[in-house]
Amino acid sequence: MDEFQRSWLLAQLGPDTDPADLERRFFRLRSVRGVALEVLGERRAKLLADPLKVTVDGVVTMDLQENLRGIERQIEGVCQAPAPDSPGDEDEQDTAMAVTWLAPSRRYR
């Protein structure tokens, strides 16, 4: 894994992620997107293993549903974002062409 791939992973997963763990996963999976999805999947599974909402009457309420939604949105973002080792990222750039007609908002006399 090169420095660019490592920095992309840390940007997706947070700076507190263990780089040695990322290296081991990359050696096994050979894809930075695969590593990111595996780590996020483990975080999601850990949240689902425990109750998402706990309430102790009159003392505390802990709700982790938004954390779960956030991780699911992050997984979607990693799936859609271009990864450093995705095929075609270096050769092709996505270009979009739009055509529009300009019309004046007011008619002057």
Residue pairs with C-beta under 8 A, 6 or more apart in sequence:
1 9
1 22
1 23
1 26
1 32
4 84
5 26
5 32
5 84
5 85
6 19
6 22
8 32
8 83
8 84
9 17
9 22
9 32
9 35
9 36
10 17
10 19
10 22
12 36
12 74
12 77
12 78
12 81
13 22
13 36
13 39
13 40
17 39
22 35
22 39
25 34
25 35
25 38
25 39
26 32
26 35
29 35
29 38
31 83
31 85
32 83
32 84
32 85
33 78
33 79
33 83
33 85
33 86
36 78
36 83
37 75
37 78
37 79
40 71
40 74
40 75
40 78
41 75
43 71
44 68
44 71
44 72
44 75
47 64
47 67
47 68
47 71
48 68
50 64
52 63
52 64
52 65
52 68
53 61
53 62
53 63
53 64
53 65
54 60
54 61
54 62
55 61
55 62
82 89
83 89
